Every structure is written in C-alpha cells, then in structure tokens.
Amino acid sequence: MKILLTNDDGIQAEGIQTLRRALEEISEVTVVAPSYERSATGHGITVHKPIRAEKVKLGGSANEHWSVVGTPADCVKLALEVLMKSPPDLVVSGINHGANLGTDVLYSGTVSAAIEGAVNGLPAIAVSLVDISVLDFSFAAKFTARLCTLLKEKGFPKTLLNVNIPAQEELPKGVRITKMGSRHYVNTVESRQDPRGREYFWLAGDVVNVKGDGSTDVDAAQNNYISISPLFFDLTDYAIMEKVKSWELGKIFS
C-alpha cells in the first residue's frame, strides 16, 4: 500500500510525524506537506507566484519526502503530478491539531487536501484531534493506521472520510458514522490599533456547536465518540433545485 501523507499544520508538526511513523508500519509513505502552518486556507491554490518544493529527511525514514512552500491543496497537486513516481493508493491528511467538524470543513486546509485527492479519483481520509489542548496523537495515529488497513481490505472504495477523534482522558466510547453538523463562530472580528494608531483587524472567535439530532459529527464528538463522516464535494442543493426551476428565470432576458 502506498500512502500520500499531508496536512495543514506544517511538515514538522507533531500530528503528521506521529501519524507518519504509525503508517510506515503498514505501508510505503510519502510525505508532501506545507513548510509552515497553513491552517484555514480552505481549498486555496497558488497561481500568482512560484511553488517551491524541497526534499527533506524525516527521522527514521528512508523514503523520499517533500516540504512545499504552498497550500495543502498545492501539496497534493504537486505530489500527484510531479513529485511521486507513481500514484498512491490513498491520500491521508492530518493529524490536525483541532477539530474539523460540521461547517469547519469549508475552511479547513486539512479536509481540502483530502478533497484534492478525491477530486483526482483517489480515496482519501482527513483526520483531526478534537481537543486542541491535547498533544498526544498516539491513539489517533494508531486508529488511522487501522482505518487505512480496513480501506485496503475493502478494495480502496473511492470515498472521502472526515475523521474526528475526541481527545480526553478516557478512550472514546466507539465509532459513529455521521453527517455534517453545524458550528458557527461569534465575536469573530477583533479591532486593534497598531503603534501609529491605524486600525487593523484580527480574525478569531469563539465556536458555538449547534446541537443536532444525535447523528451529526458535532454530536458524536461532544459525546466522546469517534466521528467518521463520508463527504462528497458536490455542493448542489438538490432539495431546492425544482423550486428554483419554477421561478422561470429565463423570463429575465425576455
């Protein structure tokens, strides 16, 4: 099994390095990851300046790995088009230090890297550790390696799995297959002044988890379950499509 491993926290982040070591026990791993943190870049790609990639050595690994001055999506594009000698069986992104639940996936560089794999017809996994205060990625790495092995046994179904693993003192209660929940942020814009008195803004905010019907990824994480959400990048709102057709928008041009 050949795995392309990337993230958005940067190639030296503890999450990706712990996961790399776990995956190297079951597969041939190529790391192609950003040279520095690129969190919340979404599916941005670099088109207005060069992208630079540099070979790096990672402790205990004899494989070829790359540090890329670019976004997570850039990393996957470069890996598949140029850097890897043959396509991987699976794209894995993570382990992200912090949750990627619900509508977070629209901003997440971690999930977007996995989506880039799926766009190119490859099965993909995005994995995140929910609690940002926890620095122990060992359980999440072990679980992800087992999930990769299961996908191999199932014949690498072409799907994108968004995995969120609760990080608490006790082990998770189990695994739930979930749908996307809803999160939003309050107090997202903080106004400040620089030393010359000019105003600038800092984006941050406090997360608000919207309680769902019990079947969402947010619900699972709050109840100490591992959440696995199969995602698809078709954003069409099929429920309202027929209603929009009934508006007879063609008359606007008559």
C-alpha beads as a LAMMPS data file, in Angstrom:
LAMMPS data file: protein, C-alpha beads

254 atoms
253 bonds

1 atom types
1 bond types

-500.0 500.0 xlo xhi
-500.0 500.0 ylo yhi
-500.0 500.0 zlo zhi

Masses

1 110.0

Atoms # bond

1 1 1 0.000 0.000 0.000
2 1 1 1.275 3.465 -0.965
3 1 1 0.067 6.462 1.014
4 1 1 0.471 10.165 0.269
5 1 1 0.516 11.958 3.622
6 1 1 -0.044 15.699 4.022
7 1 1 -1.519 18.215 6.473
8 1 1 -2.076 21.926 7.079
9 1 1 -0.123 22.303 10.345
10 1 1 3.242 22.057 8.583
11 1 1 5.601 19.195 7.849
12 1 1 7.308 19.306 11.248
13 1 1 4.062 19.270 13.258
14 1 1 3.786 16.532 15.856
15 1 1 0.480 15.291 14.432
16 1 1 1.797 14.433 10.967
17 1 1 5.044 12.987 12.294
18 1 1 3.259 10.699 14.773
19 1 1 0.925 9.581 12.004
20 1 1 3.810 9.041 9.581
21 1 1 5.509 6.662 12.000
22 1 1 2.285 4.692 12.500
23 1 1 1.559 4.475 8.771
24 1 1 5.107 3.392 7.926
25 1 1 4.427 0.208 9.877
26 1 1 1.733 -0.781 7.367
27 1 1 2.630 0.996 4.121
28 1 1 5.065 2.950 1.985
29 1 1 4.573 6.600 2.954
30 1 1 5.484 9.744 1.029
31 1 1 5.053 12.987 2.952
32 1 1 4.376 16.100 0.878
33 1 1 3.332 18.843 3.281
34 1 1 3.497 22.617 3.741
35 1 1 6.762 24.008 5.020
36 1 1 4.872 26.018 7.662
37 1 1 1.373 26.146 9.118
38 1 1 -1.380 26.790 6.564
39 1 1 -4.484 26.294 8.703
40 1 1 -7.842 27.663 7.479
41 1 1 -6.613 28.098 3.902
42 1 1 -9.555 26.105 2.583
43 1 1 -9.039 24.818 -0.943
44 1 1 -6.829 27.696 -1.978
45 1 1 -4.145 27.044 -4.576
46 1 1 -1.127 29.127 -5.550
47 1 1 -1.420 30.654 -9.018
48 1 1 0.266 34.062 -8.764
49 1 1 3.741 33.049 -7.611
50 1 1 6.071 30.044 -7.878
51 1 1 5.643 26.988 -5.674
52 1 1 8.902 25.663 -4.260
53 1 1 9.397 22.091 -3.099
54 1 1 12.441 20.790 -1.233
55 1 1 13.415 17.232 -0.347
56 1 1 13.658 16.680 3.401
57 1 1 14.823 13.882 5.652
58 1 1 12.450 12.781 8.364
59 1 1 13.762 10.917 11.385
60 1 1 13.901 7.154 10.953
61 1 1 12.505 7.195 7.409
62 1 1 14.379 6.135 4.281
63 1 1 11.591 7.298 1.969
64 1 1 11.524 10.461 -0.117
65 1 1 9.627 13.361 1.484
66 1 1 8.969 16.942 0.412
67 1 1 8.470 20.293 2.116
68 1 1 6.378 22.650 -0.050
69 1 1 6.017 26.420 0.165
70 1 1 2.338 26.254 -0.708
71 1 1 -1.125 25.313 0.481
72 1 1 -2.307 21.802 1.420
73 1 1 -4.112 21.549 -1.924
74 1 1 -0.890 22.631 -3.673
75 1 1 0.932 19.807 -1.911
76 1 1 -1.438 17.147 -3.201
77 1 1 -1.417 18.582 -6.722
78 1 1 2.385 18.611 -6.836
79 1 1 2.664 15.149 -5.343
80 1 1 0.297 13.575 -7.867
81 1 1 1.546 15.484 -10.914
82 1 1 5.293 15.736 -10.329
83 1 1 6.827 14.525 -7.087
84 1 1 5.605 10.923 -6.776
85 1 1 6.892 8.388 -9.252
86 1 1 3.571 6.523 -9.258
87 1 1 0.120 7.338 -7.863
88 1 1 -0.659 6.461 -4.242
89 1 1 -3.423 4.084 -3.251
90 1 1 -4.672 6.508 -0.635
91 1 1 -4.356 10.169 0.387
92 1 1 -4.264 10.878 4.129
93 1 1 -4.331 14.374 5.614
94 1 1 -3.577 15.068 9.283
95 1 1 -3.462 14.591 12.136
96 1 1 -4.844 18.102 12.545
97 1 1 -4.419 19.713 15.954
98 1 1 -8.038 20.723 16.487
99 1 1 -11.470 19.664 15.281
100 1 1 -12.771 19.801 11.731
101 1 1 -16.457 19.343 12.456
102 1 1 -19.542 20.470 10.581
103 1 1 -19.091 23.616 8.528
104 1 1 -15.408 23.790 9.562
105 1 1 -14.695 21.598 6.540
106 1 1 -15.322 24.595 4.261
107 1 1 -12.348 26.435 5.791
108 1 1 -10.118 23.505 6.672
109 1 1 -6.826 23.022 4.863
110 1 1 -6.712 19.501 6.288
111 1 1 -10.014 18.491 4.709
112 1 1 -9.262 20.375 1.497
113 1 1 -6.073 18.383 0.971
114 1 1 -8.134 15.197 1.219
115 1 1 -10.727 16.663 -1.148
116 1 1 -7.962 17.322 -3.680
117 1 1 -7.154 13.620 -3.548
118 1 1 -10.829 12.769 -4.087
119 1 1 -11.059 15.236 -6.996
120 1 1 -8.264 13.213 -8.608
121 1 1 -10.181 9.962 -8.180
122 1 1 -8.366 8.689 -5.091
123 1 1 -9.786 7.504 -1.774
124 1 1 -8.904 9.966 0.964
125 1 1 -9.003 10.433 4.720
126 1 1 -8.853 13.665 6.713
127 1 1 -8.175 13.086 10.416
128 1 1 -8.314 15.577 13.278
129 1 1 -7.815 15.509 17.043
130 1 1 -10.749 17.393 18.538
131 1 1 -9.222 18.852 21.710
132 1 1 -6.579 21.450 20.892
133 1 1 -5.211 21.299 24.459
134 1 1 -4.090 17.682 23.984
135 1 1 -0.713 16.969 22.384
136 1 1 -0.768 13.146 22.453
137 1 1 -1.523 11.937 18.925
138 1 1 -0.630 8.284 19.520
139 1 1 -4.158 6.851 19.803
140 1 1 -5.387 8.863 16.804
141 1 1 -2.415 7.676 14.733
142 1 1 -2.995 4.036 15.655
143 1 1 -6.713 4.290 14.827
144 1 1 -5.980 5.944 11.472
145 1 1 -3.494 3.219 10.531
146 1 1 -6.141 0.579 11.274
147 1 1 -8.688 2.509 9.199
148 1 1 -6.248 2.614 6.263
149 1 1 -5.778 -1.146 6.541
150 1 1 -9.556 -1.613 6.514
151 1 1 -9.886 0.505 3.367
152 1 1 -7.279 -1.681 1.705
153 1 1 -9.256 -4.786 2.664
154 1 1 -12.399 -3.194 1.185
155 1 1 -10.631 -2.552 -2.106
156 1 1 -9.979 1.175 -1.581
157 1 1 -13.518 2.463 -2.136
158 1 1 -13.304 5.924 -3.711
159 1 1 -14.649 7.924 -0.839
160 1 1 -13.591 10.819 1.372
161 1 1 -13.805 10.163 5.094
162 1 1 -13.616 13.057 7.539
163 1 1 -12.481 11.601 10.869
164 1 1 -12.623 13.483 14.177
165 1 1 -11.176 11.780 17.222
166 1 1 -12.037 13.060 20.703
167 1 1 -9.008 13.576 22.911
168 1 1 -9.974 13.089 26.517
169 1 1 -8.520 11.285 29.500
170 1 1 -10.698 8.257 28.772
171 1 1 -10.708 6.377 25.479
172 1 1 -13.535 7.122 23.026
173 1 1 -16.738 5.134 23.567
174 1 1 -16.717 3.874 19.990
175 1 1 -17.183 4.944 16.386
176 1 1 -20.180 6.626 14.802
177 1 1 -20.817 7.157 11.092
178 1 1 -22.148 10.695 10.980
179 1 1 -23.398 13.514 8.829
180 1 1 -22.060 17.062 8.919
181 1 1 -23.287 19.081 11.842
182 1 1 -23.341 22.828 12.296
183 1 1 -20.890 25.146 14.001
184 1 1 -20.625 28.891 13.884
185 1 1 -18.395 31.463 15.478
186 1 1 -19.189 34.577 17.496
187 1 1 -17.025 37.612 18.156
188 1 1 -15.036 36.682 15.065
189 1 1 -13.548 40.100 14.309
190 1 1 -11.371 41.913 16.839
191 1 1 -10.396 45.502 16.097
192 1 1 -6.945 46.690 17.211
193 1 1 -4.605 49.614 16.637
194 1 1 -1.010 49.496 15.507
195 1 1 1.669 51.740 17.152
196 1 1 0.824 54.504 14.672
197 1 1 -2.828 54.492 15.628
198 1 1 -4.071 52.824 12.471
199 1 1 -6.866 50.290 12.824
200 1 1 -6.412 46.675 11.831
201 1 1 -8.443 43.517 12.366
202 1 1 -7.722 40.072 13.761
203 1 1 -9.979 37.141 12.887
204 1 1 -10.577 34.718 15.742
205 1 1 -13.856 33.995 17.537
206 1 1 -15.479 31.537 19.896
207 1 1 -17.059 28.405 18.491
208 1 1 -20.725 27.601 19.049
209 1 1 -21.702 23.979 18.436
210 1 1 -25.309 23.656 17.282
211 1 1 -26.974 20.638 18.884
212 1 1 -28.177 18.276 16.195
213 1 1 -30.464 15.267 16.060
214 1 1 -27.835 12.949 17.527
215 1 1 -26.471 11.794 14.166
216 1 1 -24.026 14.620 13.429
217 1 1 -20.265 14.753 13.790
218 1 1 -20.658 17.527 16.371
219 1 1 -22.972 15.337 18.475
220 1 1 -20.552 12.408 18.281
221 1 1 -17.565 14.474 19.369
222 1 1 -19.466 16.002 22.287
223 1 1 -20.404 12.509 23.478
224 1 1 -16.837 11.121 23.239
225 1 1 -17.305 9.091 20.055
226 1 1 -15.011 8.984 17.049
227 1 1 -16.888 10.584 14.172
228 1 1 -16.468 9.392 10.586
229 1 1 -18.346 11.441 8.001
230 1 1 -18.323 10.369 4.343
231 1 1 -18.123 13.613 2.351
232 1 1 -18.808 14.472 -1.268
233 1 1 -17.765 17.696 -2.938
234 1 1 -20.936 18.182 -4.985
235 1 1 -22.372 21.321 -3.332
236 1 1 -25.614 21.284 -5.352
237 1 1 -28.696 21.949 -3.220
238 1 1 -30.932 19.308 -4.809
239 1 1 -33.772 19.954 -2.354
240 1 1 -34.394 23.427 -3.775
241 1 1 -33.456 22.808 -7.414
242 1 1 -37.035 22.203 -8.628
243 1 1 -38.295 25.261 -6.761
244 1 1 -35.685 27.457 -8.445
245 1 1 -36.676 25.995 -11.826
246 1 1 -40.271 27.052 -11.128
247 1 1 -39.185 30.693 -10.935
248 1 1 -38.829 30.673 -14.754
249 1 1 -35.673 32.763 -14.581
250 1 1 -35.409 32.702 -18.364
251 1 1 -38.053 35.439 -18.445
252 1 1 -35.494 37.873 -17.036
253 1 1 -33.939 38.030 -20.518
254 1 1 -37.166 38.424 -22.456

Bonds

1 1 1 2
2 1 2 3
3 1 3 4
4 1 4 5
5 1 5 6
6 1 6 7
7 1 7 8
8 1 8 9
9 1 9 10
10 1 10 11
11 1 11 12
12 1 12 13
13 1 13 14
14 1 14 15
15 1 15 16
16 1 16 17
17 1 17 18
18 1 18 19
19 1 19 20
20 1 20 21
21 1 21 22
22 1 22 23
23 1 23 24
24 1 24 25
25 1 25 26
26 1 26 27
27 1 27 28
28 1 28 29
29 1 29 30
30 1 30 31
31 1 31 32
32 1 32 33
33 1 33 34
34 1 34 35
35 1 35 36
36 1 36 37
37 1 37 38
38 1 38 39
39 1 39 40
40 1 40 41
41 1 41 42
42 1 42 43
43 1 43 44
44 1 44 45
45 1 45 46
46 1 46 47
47 1 47 48
48 1 48 49
49 1 49 50
50 1 50 51
51 1 51 52
52 1 52 53
53 1 53 54
54 1 54 55
55 1 55 56
56 1 56 57
57 1 57 58
58 1 58 59
59 1 59 60
60 1 60 61
61 1 61 62
62 1 62 63
63 1 63 64
64 1 64 65
65 1 65 66
66 1 66 67
67 1 67 68
68 1 68 69
69 1 69 70
70 1 70 71
71 1 71 72
72 1 72 73
73 1 73 74
74 1 74 75
75 1 75 76
76 1 76 77
77 1 77 78
78 1 78 79
79 1 79 80
80 1 80 81
81 1 81 82
82 1 82 83
83 1 83 84
84 1 84 85
85 1 85 86
86 1 86 87
87 1 87 88
88 1 88 89
89 1 89 90
90 1 90 91
91 1 91 92
92 1 92 93
93 1 93 94
94 1 94 95
95 1 95 96
96 1 96 97
97 1 97 98
98 1 98 99
99 1 99 100
100 1 100 101
101 1 101 102
102 1 102 103
103 1 103 104
104 1 104 105
105 1 105 106
106 1 106 107
107 1 107 108
108 1 108 109
109 1 109 110
110 1 110 111
111 1 111 112
112 1 112 113
113 1 113 114
114 1 114 115
115 1 115 116
116 1 116 117
117 1 117 118
118 1 118 119
119 1 119 120
120 1 120 121
121 1 121 122
122 1 122 123
123 1 123 124
124 1 124 125
125 1 125 126
126 1 126 127
127 1 127 128
128 1 128 129
129 1 129 130
130 1 130 131
131 1 131 132
132 1 132 133
133 1 133 134
134 1 134 135
135 1 135 136
136 1 136 137
137 1 137 138
138 1 138 139
139 1 139 140
140 1 140 141
141 1 141 142
142 1 142 143
143 1 143 144
144 1 144 145
145 1 145 146
146 1 146 147
147 1 147 148
148 1 148 149
149 1 149 150
150 1 150 151
151 1 151 152
152 1 152 153
153 1 153 154
154 1 154 155
155 1 155 156
156 1 156 157
157 1 157 158
158 1 158 159
159 1 159 160
160 1 160 161
161 1 161 162
162 1 162 163
163 1 163 164
164 1 164 165
165 1 165 166
166 1 166 167
167 1 167 168
168 1 168 169
169 1 169 170
170 1 170 171
171 1 171 172
172 1 172 173
173 1 173 174
174 1 174 175
175 1 175 176
176 1 176 177
177 1 177 178
178 1 178 179
179 1 179 180
180 1 180 181
181 1 181 182
182 1 182 183
183 1 183 184
184 1 184 185
185 1 185 186
186 1 186 187
187 1 187 188
188 1 188 189
189 1 189 190
190 1 190 191
191 1 191 192
192 1 192 193
193 1 193 194
194 1 194 195
195 1 195 196
196 1 196 197
197 1 197 198
198 1 198 199
199 1 199 200
200 1 200 201
201 1 201 202
202 1 202 203
203 1 203 204
204 1 204 205
205 1 205 206
206 1 206 207
207 1 207 208
208 1 208 209
209 1 209 210
210 1 210 211
211 1 211 212
212 1 212 213
213 1 213 214
214 1 214 215
215 1 215 216
216 1 216 217
217 1 217 218
218 1 218 219
219 1 219 220
220 1 220 221
221 1 221 222
222 1 222 223
223 1 223 224
224 1 224 225
225 1 225 226
226 1 226 227
227 1 227 228
228 1 228 229
229 1 229 230
230 1 230 231
231 1 231 232
232 1 232 233
233 1 233 234
234 1 234 235
235 1 235 236
236 1 236 237
237 1 237 238
238 1 238 239
239 1 239 240
240 1 240 241
241 1 241 242
242 1 242 243
243 1 243 244
244 1 244 245
245 1 245 246
246 1 246 247
247 1 247 248
248 1 248 249
249 1 249 250
250 1 250 251
251 1 251 252
252 1 252 253
253 1 253 254
